[in-house]
Amino acid sequence: MIPALRAIYDKGFFHLLTAKFFTQFLGFGSIVVVARFLTPAELGELRILQAYTVVFSVIAAFGLSTSVLKKCSENIPHQYKEQIFRLSLIRALLLSVGIYGLVAALASMGYLTSSPNVAHWLIIYALIIPFAAGTDLFIAFLQALKKIKEMARAQAIIKLQAFLLIIICTYIWGFPGFIFASIGAYIVGIIPLLWQTGTSFLRAPSIQAPAGFIAIAVYSMFSNGISTISKFADMFILDHFSPDRDAIGYYALATLFLFGAVQVTATVQQVWTPYLTERAEEESWFRKQVRRIQLRTVFLSIGVSLLVVLAAYILVHLYYGTEYIPTVTYLSILILKYILWSAYAVMGIALLGLGLMKYNFIVVAVTTPIGLLLSYLLLQSIGITGVAWAQVITAALGLIMTVLYYKKALLKHYSGK
């Protein structure tokens, strides 16, 4: 085997990528089937529900998964890693309960969504928040331990369970079936993760948070929270300002195709984060690896984009019908956002490896309000297509800022060496 391929094979890249493709196939396959049981408007409402829930799940997790990934990737005793994980899990679960109460209160008072129906179902669907926060922590812990293959298997099992549960329940009960099946899938999904980590962490003695642990978590929570809002800015704007609920459904389907593409780049991030973190002090190696991985990721994203758009074109024309043609139009624009994001995704995890999360935070803090404003303005002027273009412009701005901050981070981190 070629040495370069052997290196990434040993790190579990192909295991994780295969699992990602499998899980995304199941995830997309479930949506393809489910779409037959739902109207376009209901499909749009499901995507809106997911958008709100994901944002509050990130807040509930409080950035602790990033802290776990960062600290547990370091060269410290395994028992200490388990203590850190236990501490994080307890805090995340306690915070999740409070966040769910907040979501339920805001939704019941009509402050979150413009649709009374979405608000009603959001109170129920948001029950996944504690389990989503817990899932992120388990995955981060396995990733930090470099158990990439084990993590990949667990994710594949989780998605297979969800696929079967969602298809069956949606077929029988429709929209409500999807909601309750999703909640059940998150609950059951903890089991394979617990199987991979074991339960010894439950008996680990309590500790105080390590130095810098909370700072990393806070930066990550704000950064990931704002970043997540940025990712779903289009759905929030459409929910509040677009009266065409069917068109939102077509757009939502395009974002699901896009999500499948995103997983390829996300896999690269997951595999390389612990390695870049572990060897962040080796300047020559670090600079070379980031440059090499980032370049390859860009080319990979271009190939993936072509395949995704082609697959969407075929499915829309052969399966969904002509009424879903706007989905291909929206996707053709949104895929540019994915390529631009992939062009700086590795630099983003490199900043994490250097312990300079604040730069990622600044980038998303600047680009998110700009993205929201552009989405609103372009929606008013050229319709939903304008919302898609707003995402592309925002991603381009994120690329420029990340490149500049990455160069600054390198100078700052290695200036004293």
C-alpha atoms as one frame of an Amber mdcrd trajectory, in Angstrom:
protein
   0.000   0.000   0.000   1.187   3.557  -0.764   2.762   5.013   2.429   0.434
   8.039   2.459  -2.610   5.791   2.160  -1.239   3.447   4.816  -0.841   6.359
   7.209  -4.435   7.533   6.933  -5.675   3.934   6.917  -3.943   3.253  10.233
  -5.469   6.407  11.681  -8.913   5.035  10.866  -9.788   7.511   8.121 -11.250
   4.923   5.771 -13.132   3.213   8.596 -14.648   6.509   9.637 -15.277   7.638
   6.069 -16.964   4.328   5.250 -19.098   4.654   8.366 -19.902   8.240   7.426
 -21.003   7.208   3.948 -23.039   4.382   5.418 -24.672   6.572   8.038 -25.338
   9.352   5.542 -26.771   6.827   3.113 -29.115   5.636   5.839 -29.875   9.188
   6.945 -30.559  10.387   3.438 -32.345   7.160   2.605 -34.693   7.688   5.524
 -35.458  11.226   4.314 -36.020   9.971   0.764 -38.550   7.447   2.023 -40.044
   9.772   4.624 -40.586  12.470   1.997 -43.108  10.140   0.386 -45.155  10.189
   3.566 -44.939  13.965   4.143 -45.895  17.085   2.243 -43.161  19.557   1.168
 -44.412  21.926   3.881 -44.039  19.230   6.542 -40.544  18.428   5.279 -39.643
  22.105   5.680 -41.088  22.166   9.190 -39.010  19.133  10.154 -35.852  20.907
   9.013 -36.845  24.007  11.001 -37.428  21.878  14.105 -34.009  20.323  13.675
 -32.416  23.755  13.272 -33.771  25.116  16.547 -33.021  21.920  18.421 -29.438
  21.669  17.191 -28.714  25.249  18.281 -30.002  24.656  21.799 -28.228  21.293
  21.962 -24.941  23.107  21.312 -25.707  25.528  24.138 -26.602  22.646  26.447
 -23.321  20.875  25.655 -21.547  24.107  26.731 -18.512  23.375  24.582 -17.521
  20.543  26.899 -16.988  18.107  24.027 -14.269  20.399  22.660 -12.617  20.568
  26.078 -12.760  16.786  26.352 -11.286  16.412  22.886  -8.518  18.886  23.642
  -7.555  17.693  27.138  -8.059  13.963  26.626  -5.951  14.061  23.444  -2.987
  15.142  25.550  -0.413  12.742  26.946  -2.012  12.156  30.371  -2.974   8.971
  32.308  -6.093   7.160  31.084  -7.768   7.348  34.497  -7.405  11.124  34.444
  -9.037  11.187  31.018 -11.970   9.212  32.425 -12.280  11.667  35.314 -12.413
  14.569  32.887 -15.047  12.787  30.815 -17.203  11.988  33.859 -17.051  15.581
  35.071 -18.060  16.866  31.637 -20.913  14.410  31.219 -22.482  15.307  34.573
 -22.282  19.029  33.878 -23.688  18.680  30.368 -26.661  16.610  31.501 -27.535
  19.016  34.310 -27.315  21.996  31.972 -29.408  20.190  29.349 -32.362  19.934
  31.687 -32.345  23.679  32.226 -31.969  24.399  28.507 -34.916  22.165  27.678
 -37.058  24.082  30.154 -36.015  27.330  28.469 -36.881  26.010  25.007 -40.277
  24.777  26.164 -41.065  28.135  27.765 -39.962  30.213  24.761 -41.780  27.965
  22.294 -45.019  28.000  24.288 -44.932  31.808  24.377 -44.332  32.025  20.625
 -40.906  33.660  20.826 -38.925  31.128  18.784 -40.827  30.303  15.613 -43.485
  32.021  13.543 -45.465  28.796  13.120 -47.756  27.673  15.975 -47.514  24.104
  14.664 -43.706  24.157  14.741 -43.795  25.685  18.235 -46.063  22.878  19.446
 -43.856  20.119  18.105 -40.659  21.851  19.180 -41.627  21.412  22.838 -41.727
  17.657  22.228 -38.844  17.316  19.774 -36.494  19.256  22.074 -36.515  16.288
  24.456 -33.561  15.025  22.437 -31.346  17.840  23.786 -29.856  15.947  26.785
 -29.192  12.879  24.659 -27.665  14.936  21.848 -25.319  16.634  24.313 -24.358
  13.266  25.785 -23.783  11.764  22.345 -21.388  14.569  21.405 -19.370  13.989
  24.569 -19.102  10.242  24.017 -17.950  10.759  20.430 -15.416  13.402  21.484
 -14.046  11.052  24.159 -13.613   8.179  21.704 -12.032  10.555  19.216  -9.588
  11.855  21.830  -8.600   8.282  22.685  -7.929   7.787  18.950 -10.531   5.008
  18.893 -11.607   6.111  15.429 -12.625   2.645  14.256 -14.702   2.035  17.380
 -16.327   5.437  17.033 -17.132   4.705  13.387 -18.794   1.394  14.278 -20.841
   3.013  17.021 -22.037   5.763  14.691 -23.012   3.205  12.062 -25.055   1.227
  14.595 -26.730   4.401  15.858 -27.757   5.441  12.373 -29.022   1.989  11.446
 -31.222   1.957  14.549 -32.517   5.422  13.719 -33.147   4.497  10.092 -35.365
   1.546  10.962 -37.197   3.337  13.742 -37.894   6.510  11.759 -39.055   4.733
   8.599 -41.441   2.437  10.446 -42.900   5.111  12.708 -43.283   7.727   9.974
 -44.973   5.205   7.696 -47.482   4.338  10.407 -48.047   7.726  12.083 -46.733
  10.331   9.628 -45.265  13.588  10.930 -45.805  12.754  14.643 -44.189   9.371
  14.041 -41.037  11.044  12.775 -40.855  13.243  15.879 -41.213  10.458  18.421
 -38.988   8.080  16.459 -36.222  10.692  16.412 -36.410  11.050  20.184 -36.328
   7.288  20.629 -33.382   6.968  18.249 -31.300   9.410  20.306 -32.098   7.544
  23.514 -31.250   4.122  22.095 -28.192   5.595  20.379 -26.402   6.048  23.697
 -26.131   2.260  24.085 -23.502   1.517  21.376 -21.442   4.506  22.516 -21.518
   3.275  26.099 -20.510  -0.162  24.849 -17.388   1.288  23.213 -16.301   3.496
  26.116 -17.174   1.019  28.848 -18.551   2.063  32.225 -15.345   2.425  34.197
 -15.560   6.219  33.914 -18.655   6.103  36.135 -16.470   4.935  39.019 -13.751
   7.510  38.406 -13.151   9.821  41.398 -14.490  13.357  41.152 -12.011  16.076
  40.223 -11.864  19.797  39.677 -11.800  20.981  36.089  -8.223  21.003  34.686
  -6.490  24.307  34.036  -7.869  25.985  30.953 -10.715  23.483  30.677 -13.540
  25.948  31.279 -11.935  28.624  29.102 -11.791  26.222  26.158 -15.395  25.155
  26.804 -16.679  28.734  26.950 -14.901  29.759  23.762 -16.113  26.586  22.079
 -19.702  27.023  23.260 -19.930  30.568  21.948 -18.004  29.697  18.798 -19.998
  26.535  18.060 -23.252  28.180  19.090 -22.802  31.104  16.761 -21.408  28.805
  14.063 -24.490  26.592  14.348 -26.758  29.612  14.118 -24.794  30.553  11.012
 -25.299  27.077   9.524 -29.039  27.296  10.035 -29.404  31.038   9.419 -31.173
  30.303   6.164 -33.807  28.134   7.864 -34.425  30.695  10.618 -34.869  33.488
   8.077 -37.146  31.371   5.906 -39.209  30.323   8.923 -39.882  33.906   9.964
 -40.017  35.757   6.635 -41.039  33.362   3.845 -44.761  32.641   3.448 -44.184
  29.880   0.872 -43.957  26.805   3.093 -43.733  24.392   0.151 -40.703  26.260
  -1.221 -39.085  25.983   2.200 -39.514  22.224   1.862 -37.700  22.192  -1.487
 -34.899  24.272  -0.008 -34.768  22.012   3.049 -34.251  18.978   0.832 -31.316
  20.788  -0.842 -29.720  21.383   2.569 -30.030  17.674   3.327 -28.069  16.834
   0.180 -25.528  19.432   1.263 -25.300  17.885   4.723 -24.248  14.601   3.150
 -21.336  16.352   1.429 -20.325  18.148   4.614 -19.774  14.830   6.361 -16.774
  14.040   4.152 -14.899  17.144   5.272 -16.143  16.663   8.831 -14.569  13.197
   8.742 -11.210  14.713   7.869 -11.606  17.074  10.826 -12.518  14.286  13.220
  -9.585  12.103  12.234  -6.919  14.806  12.319  -7.981  16.902  15.331  -6.341
  14.699  18.015  -3.155  14.299  15.969  -2.759  18.022  15.304  -3.491  18.713
  18.971  -0.986  16.137  20.198   1.850  17.447  18.027   1.016  21.144  18.039
   4.401  21.982  19.557   6.291  20.490  16.619   6.278  23.564  14.408   7.739
  22.110  11.222   5.539  19.016  11.299   2.438  21.017  12.225   2.802  23.599
   9.448   3.511  20.945   6.823   0.634  18.685   7.821  -1.965  21.446   7.975
  -0.925  22.752   4.551  -0.961  19.267   3.032  -4.263  18.138   4.556  -5.994
  21.415   3.764  -5.018  21.289   0.093  -6.182  17.704  -0.275  -9.442  18.525
   1.463 -10.220  21.243  -1.082  -9.748  18.863  -4.017 -11.760  16.208  -2.207
 -14.634  18.642  -1.641 -14.772  19.540  -5.331 -15.102  15.896  -6.326 -17.722
  15.268  -3.656 -19.679  18.333  -4.789 -19.914  17.082  -8.354 -21.171  13.701
  -7.197 -23.739  15.190  -4.812 -25.215  17.557  -7.400 -25.400  14.741  -9.960
 -27.100  12.430  -7.459 -29.607  15.154  -6.548 -30.387  15.803 -10.222 -31.053
  12.121 -10.867 -33.181  11.595  -7.758 -35.257  14.720  -8.303 -36.066  13.813
 -11.897 -36.602  10.098 -11.379 -38.047   9.940  -7.881 -39.508  13.213  -6.642
 -40.878  14.677  -9.843 -40.768  18.042 -11.572 -42.204  19.978  -8.630 -38.914
  19.389  -6.769 -36.710  20.869  -9.519 -36.070  24.009  -7.381 -34.154  21.694
  -5.029 -31.427  21.191  -7.659 -31.235  24.940  -8.272 -30.794  25.694  -4.582
 -28.242  22.884  -4.168 -26.165  24.091  -7.123 -25.674  27.359  -5.261 -25.317
  25.961  -1.756 -22.624  23.493  -2.840 -20.325  26.475  -3.389 -20.691  27.235
   0.296 -19.491  23.720   1.087 -16.401  24.051  -1.118 -15.494  27.400   0.438
 -15.935  26.017   3.957 -13.807  22.986   3.105 -11.072  25.389   1.998 -10.542
  26.480   5.611 -11.976  23.577   7.652  -8.554  22.102   8.462  -7.182  25.501
   9.483 -10.114  25.732  11.873  -9.163  22.539  13.724  -5.519  23.640  13.605
  -6.499  26.692  15.647  -8.077  24.309  18.158  -4.883  22.272  18.253  -2.908
  25.422  19.013  -5.323  26.276  21.835  -6.413  29.476  20.089 -10.145  28.872
  19.845 -10.794  32.581  20.255  -9.887  33.137  16.607 -12.576  30.693  15.475
 -14.978  32.519  17.744 -14.141  35.890  16.224 -14.689  34.553  12.713 -18.152
  33.183  13.429 -19.069  36.186  15.590 -18.443  38.456  12.622 -19.813  36.299
   9.811 -23.016  35.112  11.506 -24.822  38.473  11.838 -23.645  39.372   8.351
 -25.070  36.095   7.062 -28.400  36.677   8.781 -28.657  40.203   7.410 -27.699
  39.143   3.892 -30.203  36.271   3.996 -32.986  38.632   4.956 -32.089  41.310
   2.414 -31.598  38.905  -0.486 -34.781  37.015   0.405 -36.698  40.263   0.099
 -35.061  41.207  -3.207 -34.683  37.952  -5.178 -36.489  35.321  -3.115 -35.259
  32.049  -1.676 -32.445  31.845  -4.238 -31.041  34.957  -2.571 -30.914  33.135
   0.753 -28.723  30.468  -0.863 -26.366  33.092  -2.294 -26.126  34.738   1.128
 -24.692  31.485   2.487 -22.028  31.457  -0.234 -20.991  35.057   0.432 -20.778
  34.384   4.160 -18.602  31.300   3.597 -16.252  33.351   1.408 -15.875  35.898
   4.188 -15.208  33.072   6.659 -12.453  31.737   4.386 -10.696  35.104   4.188
 -10.854  35.702   7.939  -9.734  32.180   8.878  -6.692  32.320   6.610  -5.635
  35.631   8.142  -6.157  34.443  11.719  -4.394  31.139  11.061  -1.287  32.998
   9.908  -1.519  35.237  12.968  -1.941  32.192  15.238   1.201  30.548  13.864
   3.245  33.657  14.517   1.859  34.042  18.017   2.256  30.397  19.033   5.731
  29.821  17.676   7.234  33.277  18.132   8.994  32.281  21.363  10.417  29.049
  20.032
